[in-house]
Amino acid sequence: MTFDPDISPETRLRLIHALRISPTEGGFLIEAEHRRLVIDNASLVTPVVLSGLWNWIAAPQLFAKAISAVGTEGGPQTQALLTRLEAAGLLVEGLWQDNTRIAELRVAPGSGLAPCPEPSIAAEALSLVEYCTMAPGPRGWTLSSPLASGVVIVPEPDILRHILNTPKDWIPKGDMQIGLAHMLRRAALMLPPEQLPEPGPLTSAGLRLHGLSRRGSAPGPVGAIGQSSPDRELDLPHPPHAAGTPVALPAPPQGESPKFAALLSRRNSLRRVRDENHLSADALGSLMGLAAKETTASGKHRHFPYPTAGSSPLFTSVLALSHPTDNLPALSAYDATTHALHPIAGDPEPLLQDAAVSMGVDKAPAGLVTLAAHFDRLGSKYGDTAYALVLKNSGVLLQTLHLAATASGLGSCILGGGDSRAFAKLTGYDPRHVGPVGEIALTGPLPDKLEKWERYDA
C-alpha cells in the first residue's frame, strides 16, 4: 500500500465500535468494550449534542461532518464532550487520503490527549521512544511502547518505513509525513530527542507486562471480561504423572481451634460496603501495624511481617479514605519504619470509585490500600525476572493485609486491578520507577455474620 505524498491527508474522528449509552442517576453512562465514561453534568450534553451522538453511533462516517456542522448551540458542549470521549479512550483519530485509511490513533483511557486536530507541527527532528514494537492485529499493524500514552495503527508496516529506518532524529517531509509525525507525537511514540524519557529499572518485558495488567495503560480489558464456563470441573486435575495411593494427612486439631486457624476460617472477601462507611485511627493502626510495620533492621536489610526478595523494602502502601475521621488524611503514604501516615494532597475519589468498579458495587469502599512497588529495588539485581518477583511479593503482602484486616475486625476485598494513571497523577510518582501493583479495599467493620451474597468467595 502506498500514498501520494503530494496530496494532503484528511483527519477524521470516529467513535469506537459497539458504543452504548445508558441513563444513570443525574446523568448517563457511555461505554464500549472495557472503556466507560460517566457524564454527571446535564449542561454538558444538550439535546442537539446528544442527538448528534446518536447519529455518530448509527453512521460513524458522518462523524467528522457532524462536528463541523454543529452550530453555536452545540459547539462548546460538543468540544467538551469530545475531550472527555477521547480521554476515556472512546474516540479514534484517523489519517485518510482519498477515502483510504493511512493510520489511526487510539489513546489509553485517561491520557488526556486533545481530541481535535491541531495545526500541523513543524518539520522538527523526532525520535522513537524506548521499547517500541510493531505487531499485527485485527485492524492492521500496531506501533506501541509501554512508555507511550497511545498506539498508532497502520494497514501495512511499509507506511512507517521512513520512521523505522530512521528511529533517531527523523525529520518528516511533506504533509503526509508531518501528519503521521503529528499523530505519533500525540501518542508519545515519537518525541524531540531532548524530551525522550529515560528508561526505568524494569526491562522491556517487565514494563510491558506491568502496562498490560493495569487500567490506564492497558490497550485491552483488565479484569474479568466474561463468565466462567458453567461446564468447568470444580476440582483441579491431578498432575498427569501422579501415581500410587494418596497419603491422608492428619486432621486439624478439634475442639478449641488455634487462634490462627480461627482467623483463617473467618477470612472472607467482603464486597458489600457497610453503612458505617468510615475507618477509625485505631482500626488502621491495628491493620498496618500487624501487616506492614517494619519488625527489625540489620545493616541494609529490613524485615517485615511478610517476606520480600532480598529482604529489601519494596512497597509503599498508599491509603485512600472515603470519610476520614480522627484527623486522618484522606490520602496518605504509610511509613513502615515510623508507623505513621504521610498526607498526600489530592482527592482520592478516582481511586475509590475505580475500586468500586473492580468490586462490582455502586458505593465506594471505606478505604483502599494500594501497594506501590519501587521497581529499582529489584530491577538492577534480577533483570527480566524482577517484575515476576514484584507480583509474587505483592501477593504475599495482600494476603497478609487481608488476614490482618480480619484480625482487626475489618471487612476487606483484594482487587484484580487499578488505574495506574490516576495513581501517578495523585501521588506524583514517576510510573517508570514506582507503580501500583496491588489493591485491597476496606469495606468497614466486619459483621458477626456474612450473608452469602456479600462475599466474593461464595
C-alpha positions in Angstrom: 0.0 0.0 0.0 1.3 3.4 -0.9 0.1 7.0 -0.6 0.6 10.1 -2.7 3.0 12.5 -0.9 1.6 15.4 -3.0 -2.0 15.0 -1.7 -2.6 16.4 1.8 -4.2 14.0 4.2 -7.5 14.5 5.9 -8.1 13.9 9.6 -11.3 12.2 10.7 -12.7 11.3 14.1 -14.8 8.3 14.8 -16.3 6.6 17.9 -15.1 3.1 18.7 -17.4 0.3 17.7 -20.3 -1.1 19.8 -20.8 2.1 21.8 -23.7 2.1 24.3 -25.5 4.8 26.2 -27.5 4.1 29.3 -29.1 6.5 31.9 -27.7 6.9 35.4 -28.9 8.9 38.4 -28.2 12.5 37.4 -26.6 11.7 34.0 -25.8 8.8 31.8 -23.1 6.3 31.0 -21.2 5.9 27.7 -19.3 2.7 27.3 -17.8 0.3 24.8 -15.5 -2.7 25.2 -13.8 -2.1 28.5 -13.9 1.7 28.4 -16.5 3.8 30.2 -17.4 7.5 30.7 -19.9 8.7 33.3 -21.5 12.1 32.4 -22.9 13.7 35.5 -23.2 17.3 34.3 -26.5 17.7 32.4 -25.4 21.1 30.9 -22.6 19.3 29.1 -24.9 17.5 26.8 -27.7 19.4 25.2 -30.4 17.7 23.1 -28.5 18.9 19.9 -25.3 17.2 21.1 -27.0 14.1 22.3 -28.9 13.8 19.0 -25.7 14.2 17.1 -24.0 11.5 19.3 -26.7 9.0 18.4 -26.2 9.9 14.7 -22.5 9.3 15.0 -23.1 5.9 16.6 -25.5 4.9 13.8 -23.3 6.3 11.0 -19.7 6.8 12.1 -18.7 8.0 8.6 -20.8 11.2 9.3 -18.8 11.9 12.5 -16.4 14.5 11.0 -19.1 16.2 9.1 -21.3 16.4 12.2 -18.6 18.1 14.1 -18.0 20.8 11.5 -21.8 21.3 11.1 -22.7 21.8 14.8 -23.9 25.3 15.3 -23.3 27.7 18.2 -25.9 26.0 20.3 -24.0 22.7 20.4 -20.4 23.8 19.6 -18.8 24.3 23.0 -20.7 21.4 24.5 -19.6 19.2 21.6 -16.0 20.1 22.1 -16.3 19.4 25.8 -17.9 16.0 25.1 -15.2 15.1 22.6 -12.5 15.9 25.1 -13.9 13.5 27.6 -14.7 10.9 25.0 -11.1 10.7 23.9 -9.7 10.9 27.4 -11.9 7.8 28.1 -10.5 6.0 25.0 -13.9 6.1 23.2 -12.7 8.2 20.3 -10.3 7.3 17.5 -8.5 9.8 15.2 -7.7 8.7 11.7 -5.5 10.0 8.9 -7.1 9.5 5.5 -6.2 10.1 1.8 -8.7 9.6 -1.0 -11.0 7.7 1.4 -8.2 5.3 2.2 -7.2 4.9 5.8 -3.5 5.6 6.3 -3.2 5.5 10.1 -5.2 5.9 13.2 -4.5 6.9 16.8 -6.0 5.2 19.8 -5.2 6.6 23.2 -5.1 4.9 26.5 -8.0 5.9 28.8 -7.1 8.9 31.0 -4.1 10.0 28.9 -5.7 13.4 28.4 -4.8 13.9 24.8 -6.6 16.7 23.0 -9.4 15.2 20.8 -9.5 17.7 17.9 -6.9 18.0 15.1 -4.2 20.6 15.9 -2.3 22.6 13.3 0.4 20.6 11.6 3.7 20.6 13.6 6.8 22.0 12.1 9.2 19.6 10.4 11.4 19.1 13.5 13.6 16.1 14.4 11.8 13.3 16.3 13.0 10.0 17.8 11.1 6.9 18.8 10.8 6.3 22.5 12.4 3.2 24.0 10.8 -0.3 23.7 8.7 0.5 20.5 7.5 -2.6 18.8 5.2 -3.3 15.8 2.8 -6.3 15.8 0.0 -7.4 13.6 -3.6 -7.1 14.8 -7.2 -7.2 13.6 -7.1 -3.6 12.2 -3.5 -3.7 10.8 -0.1 -3.2 12.3 0.2 -1.6 15.7 3.1 0.5 16.8 3.3 0.7 20.6 5.5 1.2 23.6 4.9 0.8 27.3 6.3 4.3 27.7 3.7 5.9 25.4 0.2 7.1 26.0 -1.4 5.7 22.9 -0.9 3.4 19.9 -0.8 4.1 16.2 -2.3 1.5 13.8 -1.5 1.3 10.1 -2.8 -1.1 7.4 0.7 -2.1 6.4 4.1 -1.6 8.1 5.5 -0.1 4.9 3.7 3.2 5.8 6.1 3.7 8.6 9.2 2.5 6.8 10.8 6.0 6.9 10.4 6.1 10.7 11.5 2.5 11.3 14.6 3.0 9.1 15.5 6.3 10.9 14.4 5.8 14.6 16.6 8.6 15.7 16.4 12.3 14.6 13.8 11.6 11.9 12.6 14.7 10.1 9.2 14.5 8.4 8.9 15.8 4.8 5.7 16.7 3.1 2.1 16.9 4.5 1.6 13.2 4.8 4.8 12.6 6.9 4.0 15.6 9.0 0.5 14.3 9.6 2.0 10.9 10.7 4.5 12.7 12.9 1.7 14.7 14.5 -0.1 11.5 15.3 2.9 9.7 16.6 3.9 12.7 18.8 0.4 13.0 20.3 0.7 9.3 21.2 4.1 10.0 22.8 5.6 7.3 20.5 7.9 9.9 19.0 9.3 12.9 20.7 12.1 15.5 20.2 15.3 14.0 21.4 15.6 16.3 24.4 12.1 15.2 25.6 12.7 11.4 25.5 12.0 9.8 28.8 14.8 7.9 30.5 14.2 4.1 30.7 13.3 2.9 34.2 14.7 0.0 36.1 12.3 -2.6 34.6 13.3 -4.3 31.3 11.0 -4.1 28.3 9.4 -7.4 29.1 8.6 -6.4 32.7 7.4 -2.9 31.7 5.1 -4.3 29.1 3.6 -6.9 31.5 3.0 -4.2 34.0 1.3 -2.0 31.5 -0.9 -4.8 30.2 -2.1 -5.6 33.8 -3.3 -2.1 34.7 -6.2 0.1 33.7 -5.0 3.4 32.3 -2.2 1.8 30.4 -3.6 -1.4 29.0 -5.0 -1.3 25.4 -7.5 -4.0 26.2 -9.7 -5.1 29.1 -8.3 -5.5 32.6 -10.0 -7.9 34.9 -13.0 -10.2 34.2 -14.4 -9.9 30.7 -17.0 -12.7 30.9 -18.4 -15.5 33.0 -16.7 -18.7 33.9 -17.7 -21.7 31.9 -20.6 -23.5 33.6 -19.2 -26.8 32.4 -15.8 -26.5 34.1 -14.8 -29.1 36.6 -14.8 -27.7 40.2 -11.8 -29.8 41.2 -8.4 -29.2 39.6 -6.9 -32.1 37.8 -4.0 -34.0 39.4 -0.6 -33.9 37.6 -0.5 -36.5 34.8 2.4 -38.2 36.4 0.7 -38.6 39.8 0.5 -42.3 40.7 0.0 -44.5 43.7 -2.4 -44.4 46.6 -3.0 -40.9 48.1 -1.5 -40.4 51.6 -4.0 -38.8 54.0 -2.8 -36.1 56.3 -3.8 -35.8 60.0 -7.0 -33.7 60.5 -6.6 -30.2 62.1 -6.9 -30.1 65.9 -10.5 -30.4 67.1 -12.2 -28.6 70.0 -10.6 -25.2 70.8 -9.2 -24.1 67.4 -5.8 -22.3 67.5 -6.2 -18.6 67.0 -4.6 -18.7 63.6 -6.9 -21.4 62.4 -9.9 -19.5 63.6 -8.6 -16.4 61.8 -8.3 -18.3 58.5 -11.8 -19.8 58.8 -13.3 -16.3 59.4 -11.5 -14.7 56.5 -13.7 -13.7 53.6 -13.6 -11.3 50.7 -16.3 -8.9 51.7 -17.5 -6.8 48.8 -20.6 -5.1 50.4 -19.8 -1.6 51.7 -21.3 -1.3 55.2 -23.4 1.7 56.2 -20.7 2.6 58.8 -18.5 3.8 55.9 -15.5 5.1 57.9 -12.4 3.7 59.4 -11.0 4.8 62.8 -7.4 5.5 63.6 -7.3 2.5 65.9 -8.5 0.2 63.2 -6.0 1.5 60.7 -3.2 1.4 63.3 -4.0 -2.2 64.0 -4.2 -3.2 60.3 -0.9 -1.6 59.2 0.9 -2.4 62.4 0.1 -6.1 62.1 0.6 -6.4 58.3 3.2 -3.9 57.2 5.2 -2.3 60.0 8.9 -3.0 60.0 9.9 -5.5 62.6 13.7 -5.5 62.7 16.5 -4.0 60.7 20.1 -5.3 60.2 22.5 -3.5 58.1 21.0 -2.8 54.7 18.2 -5.4 55.3 14.8 -4.6 56.6 12.4 -7.2 57.9 8.6 -7.1 57.8 5.7 -9.4 58.8 5.9 -10.7 55.2 8.9 -11.9 53.2 10.4 -9.7 50.4 13.0 -10.6 47.8 16.4 -9.7 49.1 15.0 -8.6 52.5 14.7 -5.1 51.0 11.8 -2.6 51.4 9.9 -2.9 48.2 6.4 -1.4 48.7 4.9 1.9 49.8 1.3 1.4 51.0 -0.9 4.4 49.9 -4.1 4.7 51.9 -7.3 6.4 50.5 -10.3 7.0 52.8 -13.8 7.8 51.8 -14.8 9.5 55.1 -11.6 10.2 57.1 -12.1 10.6 60.9 -9.8 11.1 63.9 -7.8 13.7 61.9 -6.7 11.1 59.4 -5.7 12.3 56.0 -7.9 11.4 53.0 -4.9 10.3 51.1 -1.6 9.3 52.6 1.5 7.1 52.3 2.3 4.7 55.2 5.8 4.8 56.7 6.6 1.3 57.7 9.5 2.3 59.9 7.8 5.0 62.0 4.3 3.6 61.7 2.9 6.9 60.6 0.8 8.3 57.7 2.3 11.0 55.4 -0.5 13.1 54.0 -0.7 13.5 50.2 -2.5 16.5 48.7 -5.4 15.5 46.4 -8.8 14.0 46.2 -8.7 10.1 46.4 -12.2 9.8 44.8 -10.9 8.5 41.5 -9.1 5.6 43.2 -12.1 4.8 45.4 -14.5 4.9 42.5 -12.2 2.7 40.5 -12.2 0.2 43.4 -16.0 0.2 43.4 -15.9 -0.7 39.7 -13.5 -3.6 40.4 -15.7 -4.8 43.2 -18.9 -4.6 41.1 -20.7 -2.3 43.5 -22.1 1.2 43.3 -20.7 2.6 46.6 -17.1 3.4 47.1 -15.4 1.4 49.9 -14.5 3.0 53.3 -10.8 2.7 52.4 -8.3 1.4 49.9 -4.7 0.3 50.3 -2.7 0.5 47.1 0.7 -1.2 47.0 3.2 0.9 45.1 6.3 -1.1 44.1 9.7 0.6 43.8 10.9 -1.2 40.7 14.5 -0.1 41.1 14.9 -2.2 44.3 14.8 -5.4 42.2 15.3 -4.3 38.6 19.1 -4.0 38.6 19.6 -7.2 40.5 17.0 -9.6 39.0 16.7 -8.3 35.4 13.9 -9.9 33.4 12.6 -11.8 36.5 12.2 -8.6 38.6 8.6 -7.9 37.7 7.6 -11.5 38.4 9.2 -11.2 41.8 7.3 -7.9 42.4 4.0 -9.7 41.7 4.9 -12.6 44.0 5.8 -10.3 46.8 2.7 -8.2 46.4 0.6 -11.3 46.6 2.2 -12.2 49.9 1.6 -8.7 51.3 -2.0 -8.6 50.1 -2.8 -11.9 51.9 -1.1 -10.6 55.0 -3.2 -7.4 54.8 -6.3 -9.5 54.2 -5.7 -11.6 57.4 -4.7 -8.6 59.4 -7.9 -6.8 58.4 -9.9 -9.8 59.6 -7.9 -9.8 62.9 -8.6 -6.1 63.2 -12.4 -6.5 62.7 -12.4 -5.0 59.2 -14.1 -6.3 56.1 -11.7 -6.4 53.1 -11.6 -7.5 49.5 -8.4 -8.0 47.4 -9.0 -6.4 43.9 -7.9 -7.6 40.5 -6.6 -4.2 39.1 -6.5 -0.5 39.5 -5.8 2.7 37.5 -2.1 3.4 37.1 -2.6 6.9 35.5 -4.9 8.1 38.3 -2.5 6.8 40.9 0.5 8.5 39.3 -1.4 11.8 38.9 -2.4 11.8 42.6 0.9 10.6 44.1 3.4 12.3 41.8 5.3 9.1 41.4 7.2 8.5 38.1 5.3 5.4 36.8 8.5 4.1 35.2 10.1 3.8 38.6 7.2 3.4 41.1 3.9 1.9 40.1 0.8 0.3 41.7 0.7 -3.5 41.6 -2.0 -4.5 44.0 -5.0 -3.1 45.8 -7.2 -4.2 48.8 -10.4 -2.5 49.6 -11.5 -1.9 53.2 -15.3 -2.2 53.4 -15.9 -1.2 57.0 -16.4 -3.1 60.3 -16.7 -6.8 59.9 -20.2 -8.0 60.7 -20.8 -11.0 63.0 -22.5 -12.9 60.2 -22.0 -12.6 56.5 -24.8 -13.2 54.0 -23.8 -15.4 51.1 -24.3 -12.6 48.5 -21.9 -10.3 50.4 -18.9 -12.4 49.6 -16.8 -13.0 46.6 -15.8 -16.4 47.9 -19.4 -17.7 47.9 
